[in-house]
């Protein structure tokens, strides 16, 4: 679209022979260059934002996996603590019991 505008302005500047139209054409070309640069900058910013969004989505997925792993490890730790407590309670009960000798 900007190139079409540039071609139009160039064609108009060639048609007009007055210095006023030449000055307007040069001004339009300068504005066109500024607009092109603005579009390039905006496009770069949008690409950076898209890359950051993609990275954030990946990080969220990894965080979810780590949270699930943590929950699993906490459950295993609790289960092992209960087994250890039961084993130590069983040992203390058998230590206080008289031997089975006839």
C-alpha positions in Angstrom: 0.0 0.0 0.0 2.8 2.4 0.9 4.6 1.5 -2.3 1.5 2.3 -4.4 1.4 5.7 -2.6 5.1 6.2 -3.4 4.6 5.4 -7.1 1.6 7.7 -7.2 3.6 10.6 -5.6 6.5 9.9 -8.0 4.2 10.0 -11.0 2.5 13.2 -9.8 5.9 14.8 -9.2 7.0 14.0 -12.8 3.7 15.4 -14.2 3.9 18.7 -12.3 6.5 21.1 -13.5 6.1 23.8 -10.8 8.5 24.0 -7.9 5.5 23.9 -5.5 4.4 20.5 -6.7 8.0 19.3 -6.5 8.3 20.5 -2.9 5.0 18.7 -2.0 6.2 15.5 -3.7 9.5 15.6 -1.7 7.6 16.2 1.5 5.3 13.3 0.7 8.3 11.1 0.0 9.8 12.0 3.4 6.5 11.3 5.1 6.3 8.0 3.3 9.8 7.0 4.5 8.8 8.0 8.1 5.6 5.9 7.8 7.6 2.9 6.5 10.0 3.1 9.3 7.1 3.3 11.9 5.5 0.2 10.4 8.8 -1.7 10.6 9.2 -0.7 14.2 5.7 -1.7 15.1 6.1 -5.0 13.3 9.3 -5.7 15.3 7.5 -4.9 18.5 4.6 -7.2 17.6 7.0 -10.1 16.8 8.9 -9.6 20.1 5.5 -9.6 22.0 4.5 -12.8 20.2 7.8 -14.5 21.1 7.4 -13.4 24.8 3.8 -14.7 24.8 5.0 -18.1 23.5 7.8 -18.3 26.0 5.3 -17.4 28.8 3.0 -20.2 27.7 5.9 -22.7 27.8 6.9 -21.5 31.2 3.3 -21.9 32.5 3.3 -25.5 31.2 6.6 -26.3 32.9 5.3 -24.7 36.1 2.3 -26.9 36.0 4.4 -30.0 35.6 6.6 -29.0 38.5 3.6 -28.4 40.7 2.3 -31.8 39.9 5.6 -33.4 40.6 5.8 -31.5 43.9 2.3 -32.7 44.9 3.3 -36.3 44.1 6.5 -36.0 46.2 4.7 -34.5 49.1 2.2 -37.4 49.0 5.1 -39.9 48.9 6.8 -38.2 51.8 3.7 -38.3 53.9 3.1 -42.0 53.1 6.7 -42.8 54.0 6.4 -40.9 57.2 3.3 -42.9 58.2 5.1 -46.2 57.4 8.1 -45.1 59.4 5.9 -44.2 62.4 4.1 -47.5 62.2 7.4 -49.4 62.0 8.8 -47.7 65.0 5.6 -48.2 67.0 5.6 -51.9 66.2 9.2 -52.2 67.3 8.5 -50.4 70.6 5.6 -52.8 71.3 7.6 -55.9 70.6 10.5 -54.7 72.8 8.2 -54.4 75.8 6.6 -57.8 75.3 7.9 -60.8 77.2 9.7 -63.4 75.1 7.6 -66.3 73.8 9.5 -69.1 75.6 7.8 -72.2 76.9 
